[in-house]
Amino acid sequence: MIKDELLNSLGGIVKRSAEVFSNEDYEKIYEIRIRTGKPLIFMTNEGEYFVDNNFKKTRNIDNAIKVEKDDINKTVELMSRYSMYAFDEDVKRGFITIRGGHRAGIVGRVVLEKGQVKTIKGITGINIRISRELKGCSHNIMRFIADEKKVNNTMIISPPAYGKTTILRDIGRNISNSGRNVCFIDERSEIGGGVMGEVKNDLGLRTDVLDGCPKVFGMEMAIRSMSPQVIAVDEIGTEEDVKAMVQAFNSGVSVICTVHGNDIYDIEMKKSLSTIINEKYFDRYVVLGKRGSSFSIYDKNRSLIYKG
């Protein structure tokens, strides 16, 4: 259960507060915001919830418990299993993946070495993004993406926390179970819910995962060694990402990817992505509404073909 997974990685007043919510509540919670000296916030589909000094749920921020530095320190120790050095590479990128595949973004004092991030110390804030499988959530989208003959190159677009990764995971699983070899490039261990290399989520019968691997390297590695028919990758955006995708396209591999943005025209304004859009590498664009409440699908000419 999500609640049990989280409680194992929380300490101090953060854990006591998290215990207040029921298993049913955790089906609605999608983020937990933990900041030193600030109210502990549980983000839900119904809005913000807090916990008061009597350890009762409340919607009133004025009565909310505030997090102390020691609460964050205890939580970080549990998240890292008392071995922060084991998560060095993840910490450099600003997160720790905890039990259940939930991603804990972290902020604090950034230590640089030769112009590169070496680590983050004195952590002052944590944002836990709840990872959950919603099998079947891509059901109404699949007919526009894949059939017996072809998997369309597809870009999934939405702002953060709208469900892109959840949709991507389900699409990949469906394609895999339908008979095609799929490789997920899971840079942040968020798609497979991996912890220390072990994938927790069901990604399909014919799926391989490059866990914790940077996208630009992972796509090339997959093409060379795993002969995928489809590569699925989350949160593209850099010119290096685009070059790796073009290599995949030119190798005859279909690509399903996600990107941050409000709509196609927002994505067109990004220099790194405009070329592959204008050259019509993608056959489908899926634009998600808030928390997956709606979606629109466009063809390679950016013409609307479905709204649902």
Salt bridges, closest charged atoms under 4 A:
GLU5 OE1 - HIS102 NE2 2.74
ASP25 OD2 - LYS57 NZ 3.18
GLU31 OE1 - ARG33 NH2 3.27
GLU46 OE2 - LYS28 NZ 2.97
ASP70 OD2 - LYS74 NZ 3.22
GLU89 OE2 - LYS92 NZ 3.20
ASP90 OD1 - ARG93 NH2 3.03
GLU113 OE2 - LYS118 NZ 3.50
GLU133 OE2 - ARG173 NH1 3.15
ASP170 OD1 - ARG173 NH2 2.40
GLU187 OE2 - ARG93 NH1 3.41
GLU187 OE1 - LYS215 NZ 2.64
GLU190 OE1 - ARG103 NH1 3.01
GLU198 OE2 - LYS200 NZ 3.53
ASP202 OD2 - LYS135 NZ 2.87
GLU220 OE2 - ARG224 NH2 2.73
GLU235 OE1 - ARG188 NH1 3.04
GLU235 OE2 - HIS260 NE2 3.76
GLU268 OE2 - ARG302 NH1 2.05
ASP283 OD1 - LYS150 NZ 3.71
ASP283 OD1 - LYS300 NZ 3.61
